């Protein structure tokens, strides 16, 4: 027996064959119902994104009038009539959970409908592809242009396309920064070349990412970067509407000859699919839906439009590729009547109830959102001070968040320790008072240094509970439970 030893070159060729080079996808333009829906979704999403920072909302004097503003500098988030402070970040948590449940619900009902119509990557990729077709032509012409030699014509088309892409990306990056500062002011600063380096840097960052992801990465973002394709299988079931190839009707597939009639095809065991590859050519991620539901499929339905166009042309029923459920397709394949769609299923009910509960909690919280909040930080050095009369004093940093647009006065009291008195650093007040008057400017955080003094006889432990209560003139209260330390 002889052994064959591979040369290093052969080993290198074998290792290279394990990896497939990424092939560029050249989507062909599609025409039909789902393409029109995608255009409508694209226009709506872009309009919302670009117009929203320019909508004004009157919040009174000395308040920003931008309807949607994430004011990082002043630590505020404005959403029309809602104003959120940093300590109310739980509303954002609730909104993210709500968005996740809505995505789960949409996926359970109709597969990756979000990915196909509303995802920002899909929207901007669609827009960039439209520009590419406008400048370089349809699919075949773009392929020939890329494979051809570099000429003045090719250079001009590529330069024009990339210039338009960069313009769109710049508008995208600029619009995103408008959500974090007053849009008209920033636009004026940009036009006068007086914008801050921070604003210019972030605009450049988002311009570059939009240009690269929508112009070049495209379907690779959906396939490799986005985690959702890995999760979708846990969200869908046999009653979810997904893009489906009717294998029972289309196989075996074969090209349609001009001299061949449908009776002849049927008798030869051939199906309605004429293997034209139109469904593959229009797919923005470059998959063949006839191979079944795949991770890369974004559920846009363009392959349905392409197939329906061919079926109409050859006088066959449309719907060879369609949105349908696995349950119905199994019934059709066996020749039985397909069951009605099951919209109400356990997972749908669970997601729907979760959305209602969390949305209700957010709405209730916003309707009852307080205009007052306090925070207390006890001094750690020294832990306490023993006074000459035997009483014990603790010091606290007391912060009042006045979340209203008017100046307010408050009364501070202490509960939990008998005989406790309060004093405010820097304030001219009588000693031994059980309550103190504090004020806070509109939409500001007022900080005070508070001294709480307790008779030694009231202390039964080295650490006891103390509650500081702040009461506004309108009766609104806020309290904070802390501890009072004393000698053992």
N, C-alpha and C positions, 0 to 999 in steps of 0.2 A: 504494500500500500504506500502511495506517495502523498506527500503533503505539499500544498501550494501556499507559499508565503506571499502575501500582498506586499507590493512595494509601497514606500511612503506616499508616492503620488496617488496610487490606487486608494490607499487609506484616506487620503485627503479628499478624493472625489467621493468616496462613500460617505464620509462625514458631512460633506456639503449637500448630498442628496437628501439628507434628513430634514433639511430646512427649505421651505418654499418661499421664494421672494414675493413680497407683497405686490399684487397686480393692481394697477390703477383701475378704478371703476369709472366708466363713461356712461352715465345714465342717459337714456334716450328720453325725449319729452313725451309725456303722456297726455291724453285728452279724454275727459269723461267726468262722471259725477264725483269721484273721489279726488281727482285733480282740482276740480272747482272748489271742493270743500277745503282742500289744503291751501289754495290761494286765499280763500276767505279767512281761514285761520291765520295765515301769514300776515295778511294786511291788518287784521284785528290786533294780533300780538305786537307787531311793530308799532302800530298807532298808539297802543297803550304805553309801550316802553318809551317812545320818544316824546309823547305829549304830556304824560303824567307829571314830570317835574315843573311844567309851566302852568299848571292849574293853581289858581290862588284860592286861599281860604282865610277869611277874616277871623283872627283870634283876639282882636283888641289891640290897644296901643302897646308898643315895645315888645310885641310878639311876632315871630316869623309868620309870614302870610303864604308860605309854600304849602300846598295841600299835603304832599308826601315828602317828608324831610327826616333824614337820619343825621341829627346834629351831633357829631362826635365831640366837637369842641366844648359844647355846653351840656353834653350828656343828656340829650332829649331825643325822643322819637315821636314824630308827628305824623298822624294818619287821619287826615280830615279833622273830625271833631275829637279824636282821641289823642291824648298826650301822655306818653309813658316816660317814667323816670327809671334810672338804673336799677333801683330796688324792685321794680315791677317787671323784671325780666321773665318772670314766670308766664306772662302773657305770650311772649315770644315762644316759650317752650310749648305752651298749649297750641299756638298757631302751627308750629312745626309738626306736632303730633296730629293735628287736624289735617294738614296737607298730606302726611304719610297715609293716614286712613283713607283719605279721598283717592289717593293713588292706588291703594290696595283695592278699593271698591271698583274703580274704573277698570283696573286690570282683571278683576274677577268677572266683570260683565263683558268687557270687550277687548281683552288682551292688552297689547302695548299701544292703546289708542293715544295715551299721553305722548309717548315717544314719536309716534307718527305725525302728530298734528300740533302739539303745543310745546314740546321741549325746545329750549333756546338753541341747542345745537342743530336740531332739525330745521328750525325757522331760518337761522342765518345760513345754513348750508343750502337750503332751497333758494334763498336770495342770491347767494354766490353762484350757484349753478345756473340760475336764470341769466345772470350777467355773462357767464362763460358761454352759454349758448348764443346769446345776443352778439357777442364779439367774435367767437371762433366758429360758430355754426353748430349743426346737429352732430349727433354721435359719430357717424362715419367721418365727417369732415374733421372733427377734433382728433380722432385717432390718427388720421393721415397727417394732420398738422404736427402732432407730437412725434410721429415716426419719421417725418421728413427732415431734410437738412435745414440748418439755420439760414434763413434768407431775410431780406429786409421786410418782406411781408409777414413772415412768422414773427420776427422780432417786434414789429409794430403791433401786431395783434396781442402778443404776450404782454407787452408794455402797457397797452391800453387796458387790458383785462385787469392786470395787477394794480394799476393806478385807480381804477374804479373800486376794486376790492379794498385797497387801503383807505379810500374815501369813506366807504361804508364802515370799515373797522374804526376809523377815527371818529365818525359820528356815533358809533356804538360806545366806544370808550369814553367819549365826552359826555354822552347822555347818562352813563352810569355814574360819573362823578357828580353830575347835577343833582343826584338824589342825596348827596352828602353836604351840600352847601347851597346857598341861594342861587338858583339857575341864572337869572338875568345878570346878577352881579358877577358871577364867574365868567359868563360869556363876554361881558364887557371887558373884564380883566384879560381874558385870552386874546380878544381882538386888539387890545392896546399893548399886548406883550407885558402885562404886569401881573400875571398869575403867579402864584407861589410855585416853588420847585416841587413841593409835595403834590399839588394838583396836576402839574405837568407830568410828573413821574408816573402817577397812577393812570392818567389818560394814555400815556405811552405803553404802560403795562397791559391795559385792557385792549388797546388797539392791536398790539402785537399778538395777544392770545386769540382775539377774534379772527385776525388775518390768518394765523397758522391753523387754528382748529377748523374754521369753516371753509378755508380755501384749500388746505392740503390734507389735514388729518381726516376730515369728513367722517366716513363710515367707520374708520378705525377708532374714533372716540366712542361710538355706540357699541362696538364689538369688544374693544380691549380696555378702555378707560372707564366706561360707565359700569357700575356694579349691578344695575337693575336687570340686565339679561340673565344674570345668575340667580336672581330671586324670583323671576316671573313664573317659573315652573311651580313654585309653591303657592302662587296666587290663583292660577287658572285651574280649571277642572274640565270634565267632559261636557259641561253645559256653558262654557265660556265662548263667546263669539270671537273667532280668530280667522285670519286669512287661511282659506282651505282650498286645496286642489282636489277636485272630485275624481279621484283615481279610478273609481268604478266606472266612470263615464269616459274618461280621457284615454285610458290605456287599452291596447298598446298604441303607443304614439308612433306616428310616421308621417313624413311629408305628404302633402296632397298633390297628386299628379293631375294635370289638366284633363286627361282622358279618363280619370277615375271617378266613378259615381259613388254615392254614399252607400248604396246597397252592396256594391262590390267591396267597399272598405269593411262594412259590417260582416259580410260573409267571410272576409279574410281575417276576422278577429281584431280589426283595428278600431280605435276609438275616435273621439272627436278632436283630440289634441293632434295638430298637424306638425308639431315640433318646430314651430317658427321662431322660438326663443324670444318673442316679443316681451313675455313676462319677465324674462331674465334681463333684457336690455333696458327696461324702464326702472328696474329695481335700484334704489339709491344705495343699497349695501351690497349689490351684486350677487345675490343668492338665487337659486332656482327653487321656487316654491313647490314645484312638482316633487321635490325630494322630501316633502313634509314640513311641518312646523319646525323652525330652526331658531337657535338662540339669537342670531343676528337680525332676524326679521323684526322690523319696527312697526308692523301693522298699518302701514300707510294706505294700502289698497290700490296702489298704482298698477300693480300687476293685474288686478281685476279690470281696470279700465282698458289696459292693453289687450287682454284676452277677449273681453266683450267686443272690442272693435274688430278683432279678427273673426270671431264667431258670427258677427253681423255680416261681415263681408262675404263669408262662405255659406251664409244662409243656414247657420246652425243655432240652436238655443244658447242664449247667453248664460253666464253663471258657472262656466266650467271652473273658473277660479272665483271664489266668492267668500263673503263673511258668513260663517256658519259654525255650528257646534259639532263636536265629535259624536254626540248622541244622535243627532239628526242625520249626519253623514253615514253612520253605521246602519241606521234604519233604511236609508235610501239605497245603500249598497246591497242590502238583502232583499230589496223589493217591497218592503213594508212601508206603511204610511208614517212619515216622520212625526214625532211628538211635538207639541207646542213648546215654545221657548220657556224655560224655567228661570224667570228673573229672580223670584224669591227662593233663595237657597240659604242654608245655615251660615255660610261665610259672608254672604251678602247682608244678611240680617245683622250679624255681629258687627261688621264694618259700619253699616248704616246706623245702628244704635250707638256705636262708639262716637261717630261724627255728631249725632244729635246731642249726646251727653256733653261732649267737650265743647261744642259750639254753644250750647246753652250755658255752660259754666263760664265761658269767656264773655258772653253777652251780659250775663248776670253780674259778673265781676266788673265790667266796664260801666254798667248802669249804677252800681253802688260803689264805684271807685272813690276812695277817700281823697280829700284835698289836703290831708295832714299825715305826716309820718315822722317818727322820732327814732333815733338810735343813740345808744349810751355805751361809752367805753370807760371802765373804771381804771383809775390810776394804779399801776403795779409797783411803783416806788415813790414813797413808802406805801406799804399795804394799808396802814392806818396811822393816825396821829392821836396820841393820848393828850388831852388838854389838861390845864391846871386844875379845873374843877372836877376832874375824873371822867368827864364825858369823852366819847371817841368820835373822831371825824374821818370820813372817807371823801375823796375827791373824784369827780366824774367829768368826762367831756360829754356834753349834752348837745345833740344836733337836732334842729327842727327843720323839716322839709316842708315849706309852704308851697303846695302845688296849685295855688290859685293865682289869679292875676290882680290881687289886691293885698295891701299890707294888712297884717293881722296881729292882734295881741292875744296873749294866752296867760293862763294861770297854771303854775306848776305846783303840784302837791306830792307828798310821799305817803305811802301806805305800807303796813307790814311791821313797823317798829314803833312802839309807843313813845311819844315825846320827841319824835324826830323833827328837827328844824332844818331849814334850807337857807343857803346864802349863795349869792352869785358874785363871782370874782369881778371886781371893777365897778360894781353897782353900789350906790349909796343907799342902803336900806338898813332898817333896824335889825339888830341881832335877835335871834330866837323866834323868828317868824316861821309858821308851818306852811306858808304858801308864798310864792314869788311871781311877779309879773314879768313876762318875757314878750318880745316882739320878733317878727320876721318880715322881711321885705317881700314883695310879690315875686313868685316864681324863683325863690332863692332858698339856700340852706343857711340858716343862722346857727352859729356855733357859740356855746356858752361853757364856762367852767363852773361847775356846780359843787358846793360843799354841803354834805349831809352830816349833821351832828346828832348823836343819839346818846342819852344818859346811860351811864355804865349799868345801872340797875335794869335797863330794858334789854340788855344783851345776855342771853342764856347759852350762847354757843359762839365759837370763834367765827362761824360763817352763818349768816341768816339771810333769808329772802327779803328783798326790798323792791317795791314797785313804784316807779315814778310815773305820775299821771299828768298829762298836759291837756288842758281844756281850753278850746277856742271860745271866743265871744259868742259865736253862734251855737254853742253847745256841742260841737264835734270834739271828740276825745281821741287821744292816742296814748297808749301805755307801753312801758318797757319794764320787764322783770329782770332784775340784776341781783347782786349779792352785796351784803355789807359785812366787812371783816372787822374783827376786834381781837383783843387779847384772849388767850385760852381761858 
